[in-house]
Amino acid sequence: MDEVKQIVTDIKNRNFKPIYFLMGEEPYYIDNISKYIESQVLTEEEKGFNQMVLYGRDVSIEDVVGHAKRYPMMSEYQVVIVKEAQDLSRHIEKLVDYAENPQPTTILVFNYKYKTIDKRKKLYKTLKKSGVIFEGKKLYDNQVGDWIRRVLSGQNYTISPKAAQMLAEFLGTDLSKISNELEKLKIILPEGTQITPEHIEQNIGISKDYNNFELQKAVGARDFVKANQIIKYFGENPKDNPMVVTVSLLYSFFSKLLHLHGLNDKSPRSVTAALKINPYFANEYIAAARNYPMKQVSSVIATLREFDVKSKGVGSNAVSQGDLLKEMMVKIMN
């Protein structure tokens, strides 16, 4: 986020670089930086002659360089944006010569999604000297909640830990998808609002009571009644609650409990740091570790591996998701 802010600030202050090479597995910031350059560098009058969008599948590196070497017309700069630039990956090293001596009146932007260039090669080192290289990295599951909070904080909203966890669980690590849902909430809710589980349920359609977050909480607390209510709901709504996701999240939860059992210091602060979780949930993990001794945690992890295979249809073709969930829950909580 800090790197993105610096890039945006420099562009806003018209401190441009001749090449912006935006790459990596996570396309969210690649798209947003590119859109910012596209919308901010030139006036509407200047864009007609001086802004060009190319697509990697339709051009060669030589074509891109040819456009980049042109001079702007009635403008200080021209902007050349290469979208889907990863389609040029086989020949991307040919960009070296231009990167060594880029046209100072051209702002050349590469949207090189889902891939990175080899950091050992000359092109990477040359681009580092002459332009900006930004790498969009996928967030880990445990980083998504914090990302949601930071984004909303910058837009004068807050979100409860449970609501952030619900979004992260339901939408995964796809930042573009999460951002779209947050935009919907911002249209409905006034600035200064704290987004709650009720807001998520009413406007995005995620149940605040019957979701994997609540299942994890019920299992950790050994609340048999609540856990069974949730898996019954999951069995009745399998499309919205795929078992493979439930198994994956429970596996992550019990893996963290195994890590917790190995800690010498089991204070909330130590657990938060070691497990990389929100401090709000530390006591929940500590209580779950008391409910599941280390030997049992190991057994539960083995059970979850077994049902991970079954949830993908191996050896359980005739068994419904609801029945598999019930069987799994019995093995975990007994």
Backbone as numpy.savetxt, mean C-alpha at the origin, in Angstrom:
# Nx Ny Nz CAx CAy CAz Cx Cy Cz
7.23 9.22 2.35 6.40 10.42 2.35 7.27 11.68 2.35
8.35 11.70 3.13 9.22 12.88 3.19 9.87 13.13 1.83
10.27 12.06 1.16 10.89 12.19 -0.15 9.89 12.76 -1.16
8.66 12.29 -1.09 7.62 12.80 -1.99 7.36 14.27 -1.72
7.27 14.63 -0.43 7.04 16.03 -0.07 8.14 16.93 -0.62
9.40 16.46 -0.54 10.52 17.26 -1.02 10.44 17.45 -2.54
10.10 16.38 -3.25 9.97 16.46 -4.71 8.88 17.47 -5.08
7.73 17.37 -4.41 6.60 18.25 -4.69 6.96 19.70 -4.34
7.63 19.90 -3.20 8.03 21.26 -2.80 8.97 21.87 -3.82
9.94 21.10 -4.29 10.88 21.61 -5.29 10.16 22.00 -6.58
9.21 21.16 -7.00 8.45 21.48 -8.22 7.62 22.75 -8.01
6.97 22.83 -6.85 6.16 24.01 -6.53 7.00 25.28 -6.56
8.25 25.18 -6.10 9.17 26.33 -6.09 9.90 26.50 -7.41
9.49 25.69 -8.40 10.05 25.73 -9.75 11.55 25.44 -9.77
11.92 24.58 -8.84 13.30 24.07 -8.81 13.28 22.71 -9.50
13.28 22.75 -10.85 13.06 21.54 -11.63 14.35 20.79 -11.90
14.21 19.48 -12.09 15.28 18.63 -12.58 14.95 18.23 -14.01
15.96 17.98 -14.84 15.66 17.66 -16.24 15.05 16.27 -16.45
15.26 15.36 -15.49 14.70 14.01 -15.61 14.12 13.58 -14.26
12.91 13.05 -14.30 12.29 12.43 -13.12 12.03 10.98 -13.49
12.77 10.08 -12.87 12.60 8.64 -13.16 11.87 8.04 -11.97
10.57 7.80 -12.16 9.68 7.33 -11.09 9.43 5.85 -11.29
9.89 5.02 -10.36 9.85 3.57 -10.57 9.39 2.86 -9.31
9.12 1.56 -9.43 8.85 0.76 -8.24 7.54 0.01 -8.27
7.37 -0.87 -7.28 6.22 -1.77 -7.21 4.93 -1.05 -6.86
5.01 0.03 -6.08 3.80 0.75 -5.66 3.58 1.96 -6.58
2.52 1.93 -7.40 2.34 3.00 -8.39 1.71 4.27 -7.86
1.23 4.27 -6.62 0.45 5.40 -6.11 1.22 6.72 -6.22
2.43 6.75 -5.68 3.19 8.01 -5.69 3.76 8.30 -7.08
4.05 7.27 -7.85 4.49 7.47 -9.24 3.42 8.26 -9.99
2.18 7.81 -9.89 1.07 8.49 -10.56 0.88 9.91 -10.05
0.97 10.08 -8.73 0.68 11.38 -8.16 1.77 12.42 -8.46
3.03 12.01 -8.42 4.11 12.95 -8.77 4.00 13.33 -10.24
3.76 12.33 -11.09 3.63 12.58 -12.52 2.46 13.53 -12.81
1.32 13.29 -12.17 0.15 14.16 -12.37 0.44 15.59 -11.89
1.20 15.70 -10.80 1.52 17.03 -10.28 2.38 17.80 -11.28
3.38 17.13 -11.85 4.22 17.77 -12.86 3.37 18.16 -14.08
2.49 17.24 -14.49 1.64 17.46 -15.66 0.72 18.67 -15.48
0.28 18.88 -14.24 -0.69 19.95 -14.01 -0.06 21.28 -13.59
1.18 21.25 -13.07 1.72 22.45 -12.43 2.83 23.17 -13.19
3.58 22.48 -14.00 4.77 23.11 -14.59 4.40 24.16 -15.63
3.49 23.83 -16.53 3.13 24.73 -17.63 1.73 25.30 -17.42
1.52 26.49 -17.97 0.17 27.06 -17.98 -0.66 26.34 -19.04
-1.96 26.54 -19.00 -2.83 25.90 -19.98 -2.46 26.35 -21.40
-2.08 27.60 -21.56 -1.70 28.12 -22.88 -0.41 27.46 -23.37
0.52 27.22 -22.47 1.81 26.64 -22.85 1.71 25.14 -23.18
0.74 24.46 -22.58 0.67 23.00 -22.72 0.43 22.55 -24.17
-0.32 23.34 -24.93 -0.66 22.93 -26.29 0.54 22.61 -27.15
1.60 23.42 -27.04 2.81 23.22 -27.85 3.92 22.50 -27.09
3.85 22.51 -25.77 5.04 22.14 -25.00 4.85 20.98 -24.02
3.71 20.33 -24.06 3.52 19.18 -23.18 3.10 17.98 -24.01
3.82 16.89 -23.84 3.57 15.69 -24.64 3.53 14.46 -23.74
2.54 13.60 -23.97 2.44 12.33 -23.24 2.68 11.20 -24.22
3.68 10.38 -23.93 4.02 9.21 -24.75 3.72 7.95 -23.96
3.61 6.82 -24.65 3.37 5.54 -23.98 4.47 4.56 -24.38
5.03 3.89 -23.38 6.17 3.01 -23.61 5.96 1.96 -24.68
4.73 1.45 -24.78 4.47 0.39 -25.77 4.48 0.93 -27.20
4.37 2.25 -27.37 4.25 2.84 -28.70 5.52 3.51 -29.20
6.51 3.66 -28.36 7.71 4.43 -28.74 8.98 3.66 -28.39
10.09 4.12 -28.92 11.41 3.58 -28.56 12.14 4.62 -27.73
13.25 4.23 -27.14 14.08 5.19 -26.40 14.52 6.31 -27.34
14.84 5.96 -28.58 15.27 6.97 -29.55 14.16 8.00 -29.80
12.91 7.52 -29.86 11.78 8.44 -30.03 11.68 9.40 -28.84
11.80 8.84 -27.65 11.69 9.66 -26.43 12.79 10.73 -26.42
14.01 10.29 -26.70 15.14 11.24 -26.69 14.94 12.31 -27.77
14.43 11.90 -28.92 14.18 12.86 -29.98 13.21 13.95 -29.54
12.14 13.57 -28.87 11.18 14.55 -28.35 11.81 15.41 -27.24
12.63 14.77 -26.40 13.23 15.49 -25.28 14.23 16.55 -25.74
14.84 16.35 -26.88 15.86 17.29 -27.38 15.26 18.49 -28.09
13.95 18.49 -28.30 13.32 19.65 -28.91 13.39 20.85 -27.97
13.25 22.03 -28.54 13.22 23.26 -27.74 11.76 23.67 -27.52
11.47 24.25 -26.38 10.09 24.71 -26.13 9.72 25.88 -27.04
8.41 26.03 -27.29 7.90 27.13 -28.10 7.15 28.12 -27.21
7.67 29.35 -27.17 7.03 30.42 -26.39 6.83 30.01 -24.92
7.78 29.30 -24.40 7.73 28.82 -23.02 9.15 28.55 -22.54
9.34 28.64 -21.24 10.67 28.37 -20.69 11.01 26.89 -20.73
9.98 26.05 -20.60 10.19 24.60 -20.54 9.22 23.87 -21.45
9.58 22.64 -21.81 8.63 21.67 -22.34 8.63 20.47 -21.41
7.49 19.78 -21.34 7.34 18.61 -20.48 7.03 17.40 -21.35
7.83 16.34 -21.19 7.61 15.09 -21.91 7.40 13.99 -20.87
6.21 13.39 -20.87 5.88 12.35 -19.89 5.75 11.01 -20.61
6.50 10.02 -20.13 6.44 8.67 -20.71 5.70 7.77 -19.74
4.44 7.47 -20.07 3.64 6.59 -19.22 3.88 5.13 -19.63
3.66 4.23 -18.66 3.91 2.79 -18.89 5.33 2.58 -19.44
6.27 3.33 -18.87 7.66 3.29 -19.36 8.32 1.94 -19.12
7.74 1.11 -18.26 8.31 -0.23 -18.03 8.29 -1.07 -19.31
7.47 -0.68 -20.28 7.45 -1.41 -21.56 8.73 -1.17 -22.36
9.54 -0.22 -21.91 10.83 0.06 -22.55 11.99 -0.61 -21.82
11.69 -1.50 -20.88 12.72 -2.03 -19.97 13.86 -2.74 -20.70
13.56 -3.40 -21.82 14.62 -4.15 -22.52 15.70 -3.23 -23.08
15.34 -2.00 -23.34 16.31 -1.09 -23.97 16.54 0.17 -23.13
16.14 0.14 -21.86 16.18 1.36 -21.05 17.60 1.89 -20.87
18.62 1.01 -20.92 20.01 1.46 -20.74 20.45 2.41 -21.86
19.73 2.41 -22.97 20.06 3.34 -24.06 19.84 4.79 -23.67
19.16 4.99 -22.55 18.90 6.36 -22.08 20.15 7.02 -21.50
21.21 6.24 -21.28 22.41 6.75 -20.60 22.96 8.00 -21.28
23.11 7.96 -22.59 23.73 9.09 -23.28 22.95 10.38 -23.05
21.63 10.29 -23.13 20.83 11.50 -22.89 20.92 11.93 -21.42
20.91 10.96 -20.50 20.97 11.29 -19.08 22.28 11.98 -18.71
23.34 11.68 -19.46 24.63 12.33 -19.20 24.63 13.80 -19.62
23.79 14.13 -20.60 23.74 15.51 -21.09 22.30 15.87 -21.45
21.43 15.98 -20.43 20.01 16.22 -20.72 19.76 17.65 -21.20
18.70 17.82 -21.95 18.29 19.14 -22.42 17.77 19.95 -21.22
18.39 21.07 -20.87 18.01 21.80 -19.65 16.62 22.44 -19.71
16.07 22.61 -20.93 14.74 23.21 -21.03 13.63 22.15 -21.15
14.00 20.89 -20.99 13.02 19.79 -21.03 12.91 19.15 -19.65
11.68 18.89 -19.25 11.43 18.10 -18.04 10.89 16.76 -18.53
11.71 15.73 -18.41 11.39 14.40 -18.93 11.00 13.50 -17.76
9.80 12.94 -17.82 9.25 12.14 -16.71 8.99 10.71 -17.19
9.55 9.75 -16.47 9.32 8.33 -16.76 8.45 7.72 -15.66
7.31 7.15 -16.06 6.48 6.39 -15.12 6.79 4.91 -15.33
7.76 4.40 -14.57 8.32 3.05 -14.77 7.76 2.17 -13.66
6.50 1.71 -13.85 5.76 1.05 -12.78 6.08 -0.43 -12.65
5.98 -0.89 -11.40 6.06 -2.32 -11.04 7.45 -2.92 -11.26
8.40 -2.10 -11.66 9.77 -2.56 -11.87 10.74 -1.52 -11.33
12.01 -1.90 -11.25 13.08 -0.95 -10.95 14.23 -1.20 -11.92
15.03 -0.18 -12.13 16.22 -0.39 -12.95 17.34 -0.89 -12.06
18.31 -1.54 -12.65 19.44 -2.14 -11.93 20.31 -1.03 -11.34
20.39 -1.02 -10.01 21.13 0.06 -9.33 22.64 -0.08 -9.49
23.09 -1.20 -10.04 24.53 -1.40 -10.24 24.98 -0.85 -11.58
24.04 -0.55 -12.44 24.40 -0.16 -13.80 24.57 1.35 -13.95
25.13 1.72 -15.09 25.50 3.12 -15.33 24.29 4.04 -15.36
23.18 3.58 -15.92 22.01 4.44 -16.04 21.56 4.94 -14.68
21.47 4.04 -13.71 21.01 4.44 -12.38 21.94 5.52 -11.79
23.23 5.28 -11.88 24.20 6.23 -11.31 24.15 7.57 -12.03
23.94 7.52 -13.35 23.87 8.76 -14.12 22.62 9.55 -13.78
21.48 8.84 -13.67 20.22 9.51 -13.33 20.28 10.13 -11.94
20.97 9.49 -11.02 21.12 10.04 -9.66 21.82 11.40 -9.70
22.77 11.53 -10.64 23.53 12.79 -10.75 22.74 13.88 -11.47
22.05 13.49 -12.54 21.46 14.52 -13.40 19.98 14.78 -13.12
19.32 13.89 -12.42 17.89 14.06 -12.20 17.42 13.55 -10.86
16.18 13.09 -10.82 15.58 12.55 -9.60 15.17 11.11 -9.88
15.58 10.21 -9.00 15.07 8.83 -9.04 14.22 8.63 -7.80
12.99 8.24 -8.02 12.09 7.94 -6.91 11.64 6.50 -7.03
11.72 5.77 -5.93 11.26 4.38 -5.92 10.06 4.23 -5.00
8.92 3.86 -5.58 7.72 3.60 -4.80 7.72 2.16 -4.31
7.84 1.99 -3.01 7.92 0.65 -2.43 6.59 0.25 -1.82
6.25 -1.03 -1.98 5.04 -1.57 -1.37 5.13 -1.46 0.15
4.05 -1.07 0.78 4.01 -1.07 2.23 3.76 -2.47 2.75
4.30 -2.76 3.93 3.95 -3.99 4.61 2.56 -3.82 5.23
1.90 -4.96 5.48 0.55 -4.90 6.04 0.49 -4.04 7.30
1.53 -4.15 8.15 1.50 -3.43 9.42 1.83 -1.94 9.28
2.13 -1.48 8.06 2.42 -0.07 7.85 1.23 0.70 7.29
0.21 -0.03 6.81 -0.89 0.63 6.11 -1.70 1.53 7.02
-1.99 1.06 8.25 -2.77 1.86 9.19 -2.11 3.20 9.47
-0.79 3.20 9.68 -0.06 4.44 9.94 -0.10 5.35 8.72
-0.01 4.74 7.52 -0.07 5.54 6.29 -1.42 6.25 6.18
-2.50 5.54 6.48 -3.84 6.12 6.44 -3.93 7.29 7.42
-3.40 7.12 8.63 -3.46 8.18 9.63 -2.67 9.41 9.18
-1.48 9.18 8.60 -0.65 10.31 8.17 -1.31 11.09 7.03
-1.87 10.36 6.08 -2.53 11.02 4.95 -3.70 11.86 5.44
-4.53 11.29 6.30 -5.70 12.02 6.79 -5.30 13.21 7.66
-4.24 13.03 8.45 -3.77 14.12 9.30 -3.38 15.34 8.48
-2.75 15.11 7.32 -2.37 16.22 6.45 -3.55 16.89 5.78
-4.73 16.28 5.88 -5.94 16.82 5.25 -6.98 17.24 6.28
-6.52 17.38 7.53 -7.36 17.86 8.64 -8.47 16.87 9.00
-8.14 15.58 8.95 -9.03 14.54 9.45 -8.23 13.65 10.40
-8.95 12.94 11.26 -8.32 11.89 12.06 -9.14 10.61 11.87
-8.58 9.51 12.34 -9.28 8.22 12.20 -8.97 7.38 13.43
-9.97 6.68 13.93 -9.75 5.83 15.10 -8.90 4.63 14.70
-8.13 4.07 15.64 -7.30 2.90 15.31 -8.11 1.75 14.71
-9.30 1.50 15.27 -10.11 0.39 14.76 -10.56 0.67 13.32
-10.96 1.90 13.03 -11.40 2.25 11.67 -10.25 2.10 10.68
-9.05 2.54 11.08 -7.88 2.41 10.20 -7.57 0.93 9.95
-7.70 0.11 10.99 -7.44 -1.31 10.87 -8.47 -1.97 9.95
-9.71 -1.55 10.04 -10.76 -2.09 9.18 -10.45 -1.81 7.71
-10.06 -0.57 7.41 -9.72 -0.22 6.03 -8.52 -1.02 5.53
-7.49 -1.11 6.38 -6.27 -1.82 6.00 -6.57 -3.29 5.73
-7.40 -3.88 6.57 -7.73 -5.30 6.42 -8.55 -5.54 5.16
-9.52 -4.64 4.90 -10.45 -4.83 3.80 -9.82 -4.51 2.44
-8.95 -3.49 2.41 -8.42 -3.00 1.14 -6.99 -3.45 0.87
-6.31 -4.04 1.86 -4.95 -4.52 1.65 -3.95 -3.38 1.55
-2.91 -3.58 0.74 -1.82 -2.59 0.66 -1.88 -1.76 -0.62
-2.99 -1.82 -1.34 -3.14 -1.05 -2.57 -3.47 0.40 -2.20
-2.46 1.28 -2.25 -2.63 2.66 -1.79 -3.62 3.44 -2.65
-3.66 3.15 -3.94 -4.60 3.85 -4.82 -6.04 3.52 -4.43
-6.29 2.26 -4.13 -7.64 1.84 -3.73 -8.02 2.48 -2.40
-7.08 2.49 -1.46 -7.34 3.10 -0.15 -7.61 4.59 -0.32
-6.78 5.26 -1.12 -6.94 6.69 -1.35 -8.30 7.01 -1.94
-8.78 6.18 -2.88 -10.10 6.40 -3.47 -11.20 6.33 -2.43
-11.09 5.37 -1.52 -12.11 5.24 -0.48 -12.05 6.41 0.51
-10.84 6.88 0.81 -10.70 8.04 1.70 -11.30 9.29 1.04
-11.12 9.42 -0.27 -11.70 10.56 -0.99 -13.22 10.55 -0.88
-13.83 9.36 -0.96 -15.28 9.25 -0.82 -15.73 9.72 0.56
-14.97 9.30 1.58 -15.32 9.70 2.95 -15.18 11.21 3.13
-14.16 11.81 2.52 -13.93 13.25 2.66 -15.02 14.07 1.98
-15.62 13.52 0.93 -16.73 14.21 0.28 -17.94 14.27 1.21
-18.13 13.20 1.97 -19.30 13.08 2.84 -19.11 13.77 4.18
-17.89 13.67 4.73 -17.63 14.13 6.10 -16.91 15.47 6.09
-17.30 16.40 6.96 -16.64 17.72 7.00 -15.23 17.62 7.58
-14.39 18.60 7.24 -13.03 18.65 7.80 -13.10 18.67 9.31
-12.08 18.07 9.94 -12.03 18.02 11.40 -12.70 16.78 11.97
-13.37 16.00 11.13 -14.07 14.79 11.60 -13.08 13.70 11.96
-13.38 12.97 13.04 -12.66 11.73 13.29 -13.46 10.59 12.66
-12.82 9.89 11.73 -13.49 8.79 11.02 -13.56 7.58 11.95
-14.75 7.04 12.09 -15.02 5.95 13.04 -15.41 4.68 12.29
-15.45 3.54 13.00 -15.94 2.31 12.36 -17.35 2.46 11.79
-18.18 3.28 12.45 -19.55 3.50 11.96 -19.52 4.19 10.59
-18.62 5.17 10.43 -18.49 5.83 9.13 -18.06 4.83 8.04
-17.13 3.96 8.42 -16.64 2.96 7.46 -17.77 2.02 7.06
-18.54 1.58 8.05 -19.63 0.64 7.77 -20.70 1.29 6.90
-21.08 2.53 7.22 -22.17 3.20 6.51 -21.80 3.60 5.10
-20.53 3.96 4.87 -20.17 4.56 3.59 -19.30 3.68 2.69
-18.65 2.67 3.28 -17.80 1.80 2.47 -18.35 0.38 2.44
-19.19 0.05 3.42 -19.84 -1.26 3.38 -19.10 -2.36 4.11
-18.15 -1.99 4.98 -17.44 -2.99 5.78 -18.14 -3.09 7.13
-18.55 -4.27 7.51 -19.24 -4.43 8.79 -18.29 -4.12 9.94
-18.76 -3.29 10.87 -17.91 -2.92 12.01 -17.86 -4.02 13.06
-18.81 -4.94 13.01 -18.88 -6.01 14.02 -18.44 -7.37 13.49
-18.56 -7.57 12.17 -18.26 -8.88 11.59 -17.19 -8.73 10.51
-15.96 -8.68 10.98 -14.81 -8.54 10.07 -13.63 -9.28 10.68
-12.56 -9.39 9.93 -11.39 -10.15 10.40 -10.73 -9.51 11.61
-10.80 -8.20 11.70 -10.24 -7.51 12.86 -10.96 -7.94 14.13
-12.30 -7.98 14.08 -13.08 -8.40 15.25 -12.90 -9.89 15.53
-12.71 -10.69 14.46 -12.46 -12.12 14.65 -11.14 -12.33 15.37
-10.11 -11.64 14.93 -8.80 -11.74 15.58 -8.91 -11.38 17.06
-9.65 -10.30 17.33 -9.83 -9.86 18.72 -10.56 -10.92 19.54
-11.62 -11.51 18.96 -12.39 -12.53 19.68 -11.56 -13.79 19.92
-10.80 -14.20 18.91 -9.95 -15.40 19.06 -8.89 -15.14 20.12
-8.26 -13.97 20.07 -7.22 -13.64 21.06 -7.75 -13.63 22.48
-9.00 -13.20 22.64 -9.61 -13.14 23.97 -10.29 -14.44 24.37
-10.23 -15.44 23.47 -10.92 -16.73 23.65 -12.42 -16.52 23.89
-12.99 -15.61 23.13 -14.42 -15.36 23.18 -15.09 -16.26 22.14
-15.44 -17.47 22.56 -15.99 -18.48 21.65 -17.27 -18.01 20.98
-18.14 -17.39 21.76 -19.45 -16.97 21.24 -19.26 -15.95 20.12
-18.47 -14.91 20.37 -18.26 -13.86 19.36 -17.56 -14.42 18.12
-16.55 -15.25 18.32 -15.82 -15.83 17.19 -16.76 -16.66 16.31
-17.63 -17.44 16.94 -18.56 -18.27 16.17 -19.60 -17.44 15.43
-20.03 -16.32 16.04 -20.96 -15.41 15.36 -20.32 -14.84 14.09
-19.05 -14.48 14.20 -18.35 -13.87 13.06 -18.15 -14.89 11.94
-17.70 -16.11 12.30 -17.44 -17.08 11.22 -18.76 -17.55 10.59
-19.85 -17.51 11.36 -21.16 -17.82 10.77 -21.50 -16.76 9.72
-21.25 -15.51 10.05 -21.48 -14.41 9.10 -20.58 -14.56 7.87
-19.32 -14.92 8.10 -18.39 -15.13 6.98 -18.88 -16.25 6.06
-19.37 -17.35 6.68 -19.86 -18.47 5.90 -21.07 -18.11 5.05
-21.88 -17.16 5.56 -23.07 -16.72 4.82 -22.74 -15.67 3.77
-21.58 -15.04 3.89 -21.15 -13.98 2.97 -19.73 -14.26 2.46
-19.53 -15.41 1.80 -18.17 -15.82 1.46 -17.46 -14.90 0.46
-18.22 -14.28 -0.45 -17.58 -13.42 -1.46 -16.94 -12.18 -0.82
-17.61 -11.64 0.20 -17.08 -10.45 0.88 -16.04 -10.79 1.94
-15.95 -12.06 2.30 -15.04 -12.48 3.38 -14.30 -13.75 2.98
-13.42 -13.67 1.97 -12.73 -14.88 1.50 -11.90 -15.51 2.61
-11.99 -16.83 2.70 -11.31 -17.54 3.78 -9.80 -17.38 3.71
-9.26 -17.28 2.50 -7.81 -17.17 2.36 -7.29 -15.91 3.06
-8.09 -14.84 3.05 -7.70 -13.60 3.74 -7.77 -13.79 5.25
-8.84 -14.44 5.71 -8.98 -14.70 7.15 -7.81 -15.52 7.69
-7.46 -16.58 6.97 -6.35 -17.44 7.39 -5.04 -16.65 7.42
-4.83 -15.84 6.40 -3.60 -15.05 6.31 -3.46 -14.09 7.48
-4.54 -13.41 7.82 -4.49 -12.44 8.92 -4.32 -13.12 10.27
-5.00 -14.25 10.47 -4.81 -14.98 11.72 -3.39 -15.54 11.82
-2.85 -15.97 10.69 -1.47 -16.47 10.68 -0.50 -15.36 11.10
-0.72 -14.16 10.58 0.12 -13.02 10.95 -0.02 -12.72 12.44
-1.25 -12.79 12.97 -1.52 -12.52 14.38 -0.78 -13.52 15.28
-0.91 -14.81 14.99 -0.28 -15.81 15.84 1.24 -15.84 15.66
1.72 -15.45 14.50 3.17 -15.33 14.32 3.73 -14.23 15.22
2.97 -13.15 15.34 3.37 -12.07 16.25 3.33 -12.55 17.71
2.32 -13.35 18.05 2.25 -13.89 19.42 3.47 -14.77 19.71
3.89 -15.54 18.73 5.08 -16.39 18.91 6.31 -15.51 19.18
6.42 -14.42 18.43 7.51 -13.47 18.64 7.42 -12.86 20.04
6.20 -12.52 20.45 5.99 -11.91 21.77 6.45 -12.84 22.88
6.16 -14.14 22.75 6.57 -15.11 23.78 8.09 -15.14 23.93
8.80 -14.82 22.87 10.26 -14.85 22.93 10.89 -13.59 23.50
10.07 -12.57 23.80 10.60 -11.31 24.33 10.89 -11.42 25.83
12.00 -10.86 26.24 12.28 -10.77 27.68 11.43 -9.70 28.33
11.29 -8.58 27.64 10.49 -7.47 28.15 9.14 -7.49 27.45
8.09 -7.78 28.21 6.75 -7.88 27.62 5.88 -6.68 28.01
6.52 -5.55 28.27 5.76 -4.33 28.54 5.12 -3.84 27.25
4.03 -3.06 27.36 3.37 -2.55 26.14 4.32 -1.81 25.20
5.22 -1.01 25.75 6.15 -0.26 24.89 7.07 -1.20 24.13
7.60 -2.20 24.83 8.50 -3.16 24.19 7.77 -3.98 23.13
6.55 -4.42 23.45 5.75 -5.21 22.51 5.43 -4.39 21.26
5.07 -3.13 21.45 4.77 -2.24 20.31 5.96 -2.15 19.36
7.13 -1.93 19.94 8.34 -1.78 19.11 8.73 -3.09 18.44
8.68 -4.18 19.19 9.14 -5.47 18.66 8.21 -6.02 17.58
6.90 -5.87 17.78 5.93 -6.43 16.84 5.55 -5.45 15.73
6.02 -4.19 15.88 5.70 -3.14 14.89 4.18 -2.99 14.74
3.52 -2.79 15.86 2.06 -2.61 15.87 1.72 -1.24 16.45
0.49 -0.83 16.27 0.00 0.40 16.88 -0.05 0.21 18.40
0.45 1.18 19.19 0.41 1.04 20.65 -0.99 0.75 21.19
-2.01 1.20 20.47 -3.40 0.99 20.88 -3.72 -0.49 21.05
-3.03 -1.36 20.28 -3.35 -2.79 20.29 -2.39 -3.62 21.14
-1.41 -2.99 21.78 -0.38 -3.75 22.50 -0.97 -4.62 23.61
-1.85 -4.06 24.41 -2.43 -4.83 25.52 -3.27 -6.00 25.02
-3.87 -5.84 23.87 -4.65 -6.93 23.27 -3.74 -8.12 22.95
-2.55 -7.83 22.41 -1.59 -8.90 22.10 -1.05 -9.54 23.38
-0.78 -8.72 24.37 -0.26 -9.24 25.64 -1.28 -10.18 26.28
-2.56 -9.78 26.27 -3.61 -10.63 26.84 -3.76 -11.93 26.03
-3.65 -11.83 24.72 -3.76 -13.03 23.87 -2.62 -14.00 24.14
-1.43 -13.46 24.41 -0.29 -14.33 24.71 -0.51 -15.09 26.02
-1.21 -14.47 26.95 -1.53 -15.17 28.20 -2.56 -16.28 27.94
-3.45 -16.05 26.99 -4.48 -17.04 26.67 -3.95 -18.20 25.84
-2.81 -17.95 25.13 -2.24 -18.98 24.26 -0.76 -19.15 24.59
-0.41 -20.13 25.42 1.00 -20.39 25.72 1.78 -20.69 24.44
3.09 -20.59 24.52 3.92 -20.72 23.32 3.68 -22.04 22.58
3.57 -23.15 23.33 3.37 -24.45 22.68 2.07 -24.46 21.89
1.02 -23.83 22.44 -0.27 -23.81 21.76 -0.22 -22.89 20.53
0.51 -21.77 20.64 0.67 -20.87 19.50 1.30 -21.62 18.33
2.31 -22.42 18.62 2.96 -23.21 17.57 1.98 -24.18 16.93
1.12 -24.78 17.76 0.11 -25.70 17.25 -0.91 -24.98 16.38
-1.31 -23.77 16.79 -2.28 -22.98 16.02 -1.69 -22.61 14.66
-0.42 -22.23 14.63 0.23 -21.88 13.37 0.22 -23.07 12.41
0.47 -24.26 12.96 0.41 -25.48 12.12 -1.01 -25.70 11.59
-1.99 -25.46 12.43 -3.39 -25.59 12.01 -3.72 -24.60 10.89
-3.25 -23.37 11.02 -3.53 -22.35 10.02 -2.86 -22.69 8.68
-1.68 -23.30 8.74 -1.03 -23.75 7.50 -1.89 -24.83 6.82
-2.42 -25.72 7.64 -3.27 -26.79 7.10 -4.50 -26.21 6.41
-5.14 -25.22 7.06 -6.37 -24.66 6.50 -6.10 -23.64 5.40
-4.89 -23.14 5.34 -4.51 -22.29 4.21 -4.57 -23.11 2.92
-4.05 -24.33 3.00 -4.09 -25.24 1.85 -5.54 -25.60 1.52
-6.32 -25.93 2.54 -7.71 -26.32 2.32 -8.53 -25.16 1.74
-8.24 -23.93 2.19 -8.99 -22.77 1.71 -8.78 -22.53 0.22
-7.70 -23.10 -0.31 -7.39 -22.95 -1.73 -7.89 -24.15 -2.54
-8.69 -25.01 -1.87 -9.36 -26.10 -2.59 -8.61 -27.40 -2.62
-7.49 -27.50 -1.90 -6.72 -28.74 -1.91 -7.26 -29.68 -0.83
-7.86 -30.78 -1.28 -8.37 -31.78 -0.32 -9.66 -31.39 0.36
-10.35 -30.36 -0.15 -11.59 -29.94 0.51 -12.62 -29.41 -0.50
-12.62 -29.98 -1.69 -13.47 -29.47 -2.76 -14.96 -29.49 -2.41
-15.38 -30.49 -1.66 -16.81 -30.64 -1.37 -17.23 -29.95 -0.08
-16.30 -29.29 0.60 -16.59 -28.67 1.89 -16.80 -27.17 1.70
-17.87 -26.63 2.26 -18.15 -25.20 2.11 -17.17 -24.38 2.95
-17.04 -23.10 2.59 -16.16 -22.22 3.37 -16.64 -22.12 4.81
-17.95 -22.05 5.01 -18.49 -21.95 6.36 -18.10 -23.14 7.22
-18.18 -24.35 6.64 -17.82 -25.56 7.39 -16.32 -25.61 7.68
-15.52 -25.17 6.70 -14.06 -25.13 6.93 -13.72 -24.16 8.05
-14.38 -23.02 8.06 -14.12 -22.02 9.12 -14.49 -22.57 10.50
-15.62 -23.26 10.57 -16.03 -23.85 11.85 -15.02 -24.88 12.33
-14.59 -25.74 11.43 -13.60 -26.77 11.79 -12.30 -26.12 12.24
-11.88 -25.10 11.52 -10.63 -24.41 11.87 -10.74 -23.76 13.24
-11.87 -23.13 13.51 -12.04 -22.42 14.78 -12.03 -23.38 15.95
-12.64 -24.55 15.77 -12.64 -25.57 16.84 -11.21 -25.98 17.17
-10.41 -26.20 16.12 -9.02 -26.62 16.34 -8.18 -25.53 16.99
-8.46 -24.28 16.63 -7.67 -23.18 17.20 -8.02 -22.95 18.67
-9.31 -22.92 18.99 -9.72 -22.44 20.30 -9.96 -23.54 21.33
-9.85 -24.81 20.93 -9.98 -25.89 21.91 -8.63 -26.32 22.45
